[in-house]
Amino acid sequence: MKHAGLARKAAFSLILWTLLLLGLMVIGGFVAVFIGSFLVTAATLLVLLWAIFVVFTLYFFRDPNPRVPSGPGLVVSPAHGKVDVIDETTVEEFIGGRCKRISIFLSVFDVHVQNAPVSGQVAHYRYREGKFLNAISSDCAAHNENALFGLECASPTGVRLGVRLVAGLIARRIVPWAALGDPLERGERLSLIQFGSRVELYLPLNAEIKVQLGDRVRGGETVVATLS
C-alpha cells in the first residue's frame, strides 16, 4: 500500500536522533567529569604550592631579637651566615684606604635582617645599581647591586666602620631601614636583603678579629672583632 512503513521509519529516525543526543550527553558527562577531576586536582596542587610558599616566606622573613652582648669595643656580626672571607682590602669610599674585611655569605635559609655592628651614627649611605651574580662568589661585591653604610662609632670615638649589603643571584632588593644621620645601638636592626646575598664588614687595621673562616655567625649577637 502507498506510504506503507513511513510512520515506522519516522519513529526509527526519531529514536536514532534521541540516541545520538543521549550519546552526546553521556560523552559530555564523562568529559565534564574528567575536566572537573583535573581542575580539582590542579586547584588542590596550587593550594598546596601556595601553602608551601606561605610557610617558606614566613620562615625566610623571620626576625629574631638578638641577644646583644655588652662590653667596650665589641663589634658584633652585621648578618646571619657563614664567614668565608677574612682579609685586607682597600675601600676608598668613607673608609679612606686599607682596612680589614670580614665577608659573610647568606644562603636562602639564613635570617636576612642585618644588624648594626656597633653603637654610633650613620655618617654615610650610598646605593649602587649593578648585576646579580651569584653571591657565593666573594668578589661579587665589585659588580652586583649593593649599598654601603658608613658608621661612626660612639666608642671608641672617631672610628669608622663600613657595612656593605650585596644583592645576589636571587636577591633583587635591598631594603635599608636606617637613614643618613640616624643614631644606632649595637645590634639594632639596620636593613633587609631579600633572599640569598652577602654582607661585608670593613674594620680598621688595628681591629682584632675574633672569628675564623667557616664560622657561623648570628647578626647582632656573635662578636666578630674588638676595637681599641
C-alpha angles and dihedrals in degrees: 000000000000116000090006112163096014093112092053089045089054089049093052090047091053091046090050093051093047089048090053090047091049090049092052090049092050092048090046089051092053090047091049091049090049093047091044091050090048092049092048090050092046092047091049090050092049092050090049092049090048091050090051089049091051092050093047093046092051089047093048095048094048113139113196121191107249121232095231114206119227127222140099120287097006119150115198127201113274091210147027113248146069125318106230103158130046113166147108123276141163120256111174095177109090094328091064102211142337119014142156117264132207112187121196125196117213117203122200088263095059127091106265100202112108125216135208109261093208141011113264141084137303100248097166138024129174130168121200129189118225148135128314103234120163107286091217086081108087093214095055090100089075092059110021132085106277145162127214123210115196112203129194110207121234088210125051085028119227095024115132126211131179130211115192119194112205124195117219142202093292100022109088103163134057112196113195116200099179119068135205110290096018117139114233135200120213109272094016116144110267109173149325131243114195113231129335113003148131136251124200125199119203117203137180116270091248093057114117111230114223101184135068135216111284095025118141111228134191122219114250092005115059114079105226100171145355129228126215 
